[in-house]
Amino acid sequence: MRRAGAEHTDVIHMNEGHALPAAFELLDESRGDLDSVRERVVFTTHTPVAAGNETHSAQLLADAGFFGNTPIERAIELGGDDFSLTVAALRMSRMANGVSQLHGHVANNMWNWVQDRCPITAITNACNVSYWQDKRLKAVTNSSDGLLSVKRDMKAELFDYIEKETSKKFDPDVMTMVWARRFTEYKRAWLIFKDMDRIRKLLESNKLQLIFAGKFHPLDKAGHAVFNQIIEYSKELPNLVILPNYDLGLSAKLKRGSDVWLNTPLRPMEASGTSGMSASMNGALHFSTLDGWAVEGTYHDVNGFVINGENGNGNGKHIPADERHEQDYQSMMGQLEDHIIPLYYNDKRRWADYMEHAMRTANSYFNSDRMVIEYFVRLYNPVEV
């Protein structure tokens, strides 16, 4: 029986497994009818990383009221004694989705052992263009000189902020590459420092400026260590900074002020990676391993650059992590030294064309209007075919 004053919702969208108490409340309301719950619940899984697919003692969750009035024995049937939020969500939903096309494949393979799970499709993440894209860019579409001029202004604004925060002066006429996201092992913030002499040469020659920003989980010791190590590097190397207090405001400044947006996840661990989308909306060229949304939206030497594109998809073969790190590193640095940096300084017209292609790709497909429509017609109110 619905409680007095309670609002009816046709569909409950669980965005990760933390929302499971809502499904257990429905299970209680329907007197244990799981099919009735499934009719009203859909689920998005966001990552293949173990830390993002939490498990907890079922007894602990029961004591905390996580299952509501559902007996712990029934909860264990759905999620196990070492209760998996993701497994239970897959069993209590009518449909689930990964957040990029590649992630959809990965999620299906990852959870294919779960009996009685719902189907998993893929709806690629997106960004709100009106929020992320600098308004000045709309006025200079189709103008190479205009794009380059606005980008230089946005870089200067970012560099004013950097000087106030770090006392380091950056030059808006020097190619600027940004790595900004969560510090965790699989995202490999450390990759570009694999050969210190090699990156030092680029920084000291004033061909490259490199900016890092982001946060780490308080319990992620590896992420914490990488963050601190880059702080130490920034003390000894020119043209390198790492910015604290990463938030939406700083994220916007970085996306507007970057020429190249560096993304180095170990495939296929990056489910989507929306930061590159909003950077592309501001004319930054995505430079990424072939993971997450990059598989769908980064076209090599057209609107960005792909790291280890020939071998980076693995072709279904297992490649040891150390070997993959080395392959990705050599591809990244080779392209940076031999193609990307020369292109930036020697062919501004072509660089501006890449900027425009990046903006058009991000605006046309990786925008939140498309994503919301997909969620509605594919998950919330599926179109019968």
C-alpha positions as CSV (number, residue, x, y, z in Angstrom):
1,M,0.0,0.0,0.0
2,R,1.3,3.4,-0.9
3,R,1.9,5.7,2.0
4,A,-0.4,8.7,2.4
5,G,1.0,11.7,0.5
6,A,3.7,9.7,-1.3
7,E,4.2,10.6,-4.9
8,H,4.0,8.0,-7.7
9,T,6.9,7.6,-10.0
10,D,6.7,5.5,-13.1
11,V,10.4,4.8,-13.3
12,I,13.2,4.9,-10.7
13,H,16.6,5.3,-12.3
14,M,19.4,4.0,-10.1
15,N,22.6,5.8,-11.0
16,E,25.0,3.3,-9.5
17,G,24.2,0.9,-6.7
18,H,24.0,3.3,-3.8
19,A,20.3,3.9,-4.8
20,L,19.4,0.3,-4.1
21,P,17.3,1.2,-0.9
22,A,14.7,2.6,-3.3
23,A,14.4,-0.8,-5.0
24,F,14.1,-2.6,-1.7
25,E,11.4,-0.1,-0.7
26,L,9.5,-1.0,-3.9
27,L,10.1,-4.7,-3.0
28,D,8.5,-4.1,0.3
29,E,5.6,-2.2,-1.2
30,S,4.9,-5.0,-3.7
31,R,5.0,-7.6,-0.9
32,G,8.1,-9.3,-2.4
33,D,7.1,-9.3,-6.0
34,L,10.4,-8.9,-7.8
35,D,8.8,-8.7,-11.3
36,S,6.8,-5.7,-10.1
37,V,10.0,-4.0,-8.9
38,R,11.7,-4.7,-12.2
39,E,8.9,-3.0,-14.2
40,R,9.8,0.3,-12.5
41,V,13.6,0.2,-12.1
42,V,16.4,0.9,-14.5
43,F,20.1,1.0,-13.6
44,T,23.3,2.7,-14.9
45,T,26.7,1.2,-14.1
46,H,29.5,3.6,-14.5
47,T,32.8,1.8,-14.2
48,P,34.5,-1.6,-14.6
49,V,36.8,-0.7,-11.7
50,A,36.3,-2.9,-8.6
51,A,36.2,0.1,-6.3
52,G,33.2,1.4,-8.2
53,N,31.3,-1.8,-7.8
54,E,31.1,-2.0,-4.0
55,T,30.6,-5.0,-1.9
56,H,29.8,-5.0,1.8
57,S,28.8,-7.4,4.5
58,A,25.1,-8.1,4.1
59,Q,24.7,-8.2,7.9
60,L,26.3,-4.7,8.1
61,L,23.9,-3.3,5.5
62,A,20.9,-5.0,7.2
63,D,21.9,-3.5,10.6
64,A,22.2,0.0,8.9
65,G,18.7,-0.4,7.4
66,F,19.9,-0.6,3.8
67,F,17.4,-3.3,2.9
68,G,14.4,-1.7,4.7
69,N,11.9,-4.3,5.7
70,T,13.3,-6.9,3.3
71,P,14.6,-10.0,5.2
72,I,18.3,-10.3,5.0
73,E,17.9,-13.8,3.5
74,R,16.1,-12.4,0.5
75,A,18.7,-9.6,0.1
76,I,21.5,-12.2,0.1
77,E,19.7,-14.1,-2.7
78,L,19.9,-10.9,-4.7
79,G,23.4,-9.7,-3.9
80,G,25.2,-12.4,-2.0
81,D,26.4,-12.6,1.6
82,D,29.3,-10.4,0.6
83,F,26.7,-8.1,-0.8
84,S,27.4,-6.7,-4.3
85,L,25.5,-3.5,-5.0
86,T,26.0,-4.0,-8.7
87,V,24.8,-7.6,-8.8
88,A,21.7,-6.8,-6.8
89,A,21.0,-3.8,-9.0
90,L,21.2,-5.9,-12.2
91,R,18.8,-8.4,-10.7
92,M,16.3,-5.8,-9.5
93,S,16.2,-3.8,-12.8
94,R,14.4,-4.4,-16.1
95,M,17.3,-2.8,-18.1
96,A,20.8,-1.4,-17.4
97,N,23.3,0.6,-19.4
98,G,27.0,1.3,-19.6
99,V,28.1,4.8,-20.3
100,S,29.9,4.4,-23.7
101,Q,29.6,1.8,-26.4
102,L,32.8,0.1,-25.4
103,H,31.8,0.1,-21.8
104,G,28.5,-1.6,-22.8
105,H,30.5,-4.5,-24.2
106,V,32.9,-4.5,-21.2
107,A,30.0,-4.5,-18.7
108,N,28.2,-7.4,-20.5
109,N,31.4,-9.5,-20.4
110,M,32.1,-8.5,-16.9
111,W,28.7,-9.5,-15.5
112,N,27.8,-12.4,-17.8
113,W,28.1,-14.8,-14.9
114,V,25.2,-13.2,-13.0
115,Q,22.1,-15.3,-13.3
116,D,18.7,-13.6,-13.8
117,R,20.3,-10.3,-14.5
118,C,18.7,-7.7,-16.8
119,P,20.0,-6.9,-20.2
120,I,22.8,-4.3,-20.4
121,T,22.8,-1.8,-23.3
122,A,25.0,1.3,-23.8
123,I,24.1,5.0,-23.7
124,T,27.1,7.2,-24.2
125,N,27.6,10.0,-21.7
126,A,27.5,13.6,-22.8
127,C,27.9,17.2,-21.5
128,N,25.7,20.3,-21.4
129,V,27.1,22.5,-24.2
130,S,25.4,25.7,-22.9
131,Y,27.2,25.2,-19.6
132,W,30.6,24.2,-20.7
133,Q,31.3,26.0,-24.0
134,D,32.6,29.5,-23.7
135,K,30.1,31.8,-25.4
136,R,32.8,33.7,-27.3
137,L,33.4,30.6,-29.5
138,K,30.0,30.8,-31.1
139,A,30.8,34.1,-32.7
140,V,34.0,32.8,-34.4
141,T,32.8,29.5,-35.8
142,N,34.2,29.1,-39.4
143,S,36.9,31.7,-38.7
144,S,40.4,30.2,-38.2
145,D,41.8,33.6,-37.1
146,G,38.8,34.1,-34.8
147,L,39.2,30.6,-33.2
148,L,42.9,31.1,-32.6
149,S,42.4,34.6,-31.2
150,V,39.7,33.5,-28.7
151,K,41.7,30.5,-27.7
152,R,44.7,32.7,-27.0
153,D,42.5,35.0,-24.8
154,M,41.2,32.0,-22.9
155,K,44.7,30.7,-22.3
156,A,45.8,34.1,-21.0
157,E,42.9,34.1,-18.5
158,L,43.9,30.6,-17.3
159,F,47.5,31.7,-17.0
160,D,46.6,34.7,-14.9
161,Y,44.9,32.3,-12.5
162,I,47.9,30.0,-12.5
163,E,50.3,32.9,-11.7
164,K,48.2,33.9,-8.7
165,E,48.0,30.3,-7.4
166,T,51.6,29.2,-8.1
167,S,53.7,32.3,-9.1
168,K,54.6,30.5,-12.3
169,K,54.2,32.5,-15.5
170,F,52.9,30.7,-18.6
171,D,53.0,32.0,-22.1
172,P,49.8,31.9,-24.2
173,D,51.8,31.4,-27.4
174,V,53.3,28.1,-26.1
175,M,51.3,24.9,-26.7
176,T,49.6,23.9,-23.5
177,M,48.5,20.4,-22.6
178,V,46.2,19.6,-19.6
179,W,45.7,16.4,-17.7
180,A,42.8,17.0,-15.3
181,R,40.6,14.2,-13.7
182,R,40.6,11.9,-10.7
183,F,44.0,10.7,-9.6
184,T,43.8,6.9,-9.6
185,E,46.1,4.2,-10.9
186,Y,44.4,3.2,-14.1
187,K,44.2,6.8,-15.3
188,R,48.0,6.9,-15.3
189,A,48.8,10.5,-14.6
190,W,52.4,9.3,-14.2
191,L,52.7,8.0,-17.8
192,I,54.2,11.2,-19.3
193,F,56.9,11.1,-16.7
194,K,58.1,7.6,-17.5
195,D,61.3,9.0,-19.0
196,M,62.1,12.2,-17.1
197,D,64.9,13.3,-19.5
198,R,62.5,13.2,-22.4
199,I,59.7,15.3,-20.9
200,R,62.3,17.6,-19.3
201,K,63.6,18.4,-22.8
202,L,60.2,19.5,-24.1
203,L,59.5,21.6,-21.1
204,E,62.9,23.3,-20.9
205,S,62.9,24.0,-24.7
206,N,59.6,26.0,-24.1
207,K,57.8,23.9,-26.7
208,L,55.3,22.6,-24.2
209,Q,53.5,23.8,-21.1
210,L,51.9,21.0,-18.9
211,I,49.1,21.4,-16.4
212,F,47.8,18.8,-14.0
213,A,44.7,19.1,-11.7
214,G,42.4,16.7,-10.0
215,K,41.6,14.9,-6.8
216,F,42.1,11.5,-5.3
217,H,40.0,9.4,-3.0
218,P,41.2,9.7,0.6
219,L,41.8,6.0,0.8
220,D,43.6,5.8,-2.6
221,K,47.2,5.7,-1.5
222,A,48.5,5.2,-5.0
223,G,46.5,8.2,-6.3
224,H,47.8,10.3,-3.4
225,A,51.4,9.3,-4.1
226,V,51.2,10.2,-7.8
227,F,49.6,13.6,-6.9
228,N,52.4,14.3,-4.4
229,Q,55.1,13.2,-6.9
230,I,53.9,15.6,-9.5
231,I,54.0,18.4,-7.0
232,E,57.7,17.5,-6.5
233,Y,58.3,17.5,-10.3
234,S,56.7,20.9,-10.6
235,K,59.2,22.3,-8.1
236,E,62.1,21.4,-10.3
237,L,60.7,21.6,-13.9
238,P,59.7,24.7,-15.8
239,N,56.4,24.9,-17.6
240,L,54.8,22.4,-15.2
241,V,52.2,23.0,-12.6
242,I,49.7,21.0,-10.6
243,L,46.7,22.9,-9.4
244,P,44.9,22.2,-6.1
245,N,41.2,22.6,-5.3
246,Y,39.9,21.1,-8.4
247,D,36.2,22.0,-8.9
248,L,33.7,23.0,-11.6
249,G,35.1,26.5,-11.9
250,L,38.7,25.4,-12.3
251,S,37.6,22.6,-14.6
252,A,36.0,25.2,-16.9
253,K,39.1,27.4,-16.9
254,L,41.3,24.4,-17.8
255,K,39.1,23.3,-20.7
256,R,39.0,26.8,-22.1
257,G,42.7,27.4,-21.7
258,S,44.1,24.1,-23.0
259,D,45.3,23.4,-26.6
260,V,45.5,19.6,-26.0
261,W,43.5,17.6,-23.5
262,L,45.5,14.6,-22.4
263,N,43.7,11.3,-21.5
264,T,45.8,8.3,-20.6
265,P,43.6,5.5,-19.1
266,L,44.6,1.9,-19.4
267,R,42.1,0.4,-21.8
268,P,39.3,-0.7,-21.1
269,M,39.2,0.7,-17.6
270,E,37.7,4.1,-18.6
271,A,34.0,3.8,-18.9
272,S,33.4,7.1,-20.6
273,G,35.5,10.1,-19.6
274,T,33.4,13.2,-20.1
275,S,36.1,15.8,-19.4
276,G,37.4,15.4,-22.9
277,M,34.0,16.1,-24.4
278,S,33.7,19.5,-22.7
279,A,37.3,20.3,-23.5
280,S,36.6,19.6,-27.2
281,M,33.6,21.9,-26.9
282,N,36.2,24.6,-26.2
283,G,38.5,23.8,-29.1
284,A,40.9,21.6,-27.2
285,L,42.1,18.6,-29.1
286,H,41.6,15.3,-27.4
287,F,44.8,13.2,-27.1
288,S,43.8,9.9,-25.7
289,T,44.2,6.1,-25.6
290,L,41.4,4.3,-27.4
291,D,39.1,4.0,-24.4
292,G,35.8,5.3,-23.2
293,W,34.1,7.9,-25.4
294,A,37.3,8.3,-27.5
295,V,36.4,5.2,-29.4
296,E,33.3,7.0,-30.7
297,G,34.4,10.6,-30.9
298,T,38.2,11.0,-31.3
299,Y,39.2,10.7,-34.9
300,H,43.0,10.6,-35.3
301,D,44.5,13.6,-37.1
302,V,41.0,15.0,-37.7
303,N,39.7,16.4,-34.4
304,G,42.3,15.0,-32.1
305,F,45.0,12.3,-31.7
306,V,44.8,8.6,-30.7
307,I,47.5,7.1,-28.5
308,N,48.6,3.6,-29.7
309,G,45.7,3.4,-32.1
310,E,47.1,0.5,-34.1
311,N,47.7,-1.8,-31.1
312,G,45.9,-0.1,-28.3
313,N,42.6,-2.0,-28.7
314,G,44.3,-5.2,-27.9
315,N,42.6,-7.0,-30.8
316,G,41.2,-9.4,-28.3
317,K,44.6,-10.4,-27.0
318,H,45.9,-10.1,-23.5
319,I,48.9,-7.8,-23.3
320,P,50.7,-7.6,-19.9
321,A,50.2,-4.2,-18.2
322,D,53.9,-3.3,-18.3
323,E,54.0,-3.9,-22.1
324,R,50.9,-1.9,-22.6
325,H,52.3,1.0,-20.5
326,E,55.5,1.0,-22.7
327,Q,53.6,0.8,-26.0
328,D,51.2,3.7,-25.0
329,Y,54.1,5.8,-23.7
330,Q,56.2,5.5,-26.8
331,S,53.2,6.2,-29.0
332,M,52.2,9.3,-26.9
333,M,55.7,10.8,-26.8
334,G,56.5,10.0,-30.4
335,Q,53.3,11.8,-31.6
336,L,53.9,14.7,-29.3
337,E,57.5,15.3,-30.4
338,D,57.2,14.5,-34.1
339,H,53.7,15.5,-35.1
340,I,51.5,17.4,-32.5
341,I,54.0,20.1,-31.4
342,P,55.3,20.7,-35.0
343,L,51.8,21.0,-36.2
344,Y,50.8,23.5,-33.5
345,Y,53.7,25.8,-34.4
346,N,54.1,25.3,-38.1
347,D,50.5,25.1,-39.4
348,K,48.1,27.2,-37.4
349,R,45.4,27.1,-40.1
350,R,45.3,23.3,-40.0
351,W,45.3,23.4,-36.2
352,A,42.3,25.8,-36.3
353,D,40.5,23.3,-38.6
354,Y,41.1,20.5,-36.0
355,M,39.7,22.8,-33.3
356,E,36.6,23.4,-35.4
357,H,36.2,19.6,-36.0
358,A,36.6,18.9,-32.3
359,M,33.9,21.5,-31.4
360,R,31.5,20.2,-34.1
361,T,31.9,16.6,-33.0
362,A,31.3,17.3,-29.3
363,N,28.4,19.7,-30.0
364,S,26.6,17.5,-32.4
365,Y,26.7,14.1,-30.6
366,F,28.3,14.4,-27.2
367,N,25.7,16.9,-25.9
368,S,23.3,16.2,-23.1
369,D,20.2,16.8,-25.3
370,R,21.0,13.6,-27.2
371,M,21.8,11.7,-24.1
372,V,18.5,12.6,-22.3
373,I,16.5,11.6,-25.4
374,E,18.3,8.3,-25.5
375,Y,17.6,7.6,-21.8
376,F,13.9,8.4,-22.3
377,V,13.3,6.3,-25.4
378,R,15.6,3.4,-24.6
379,L,15.5,3.1,-20.8
380,Y,12.6,5.0,-19.3
381,N,9.9,4.5,-22.0
382,P,11.4,2.0,-24.5
383,V,10.0,2.3,-28.0
384,E,8.5,-1.0,-29.2
385,V,10.0,-2.3,-32.4
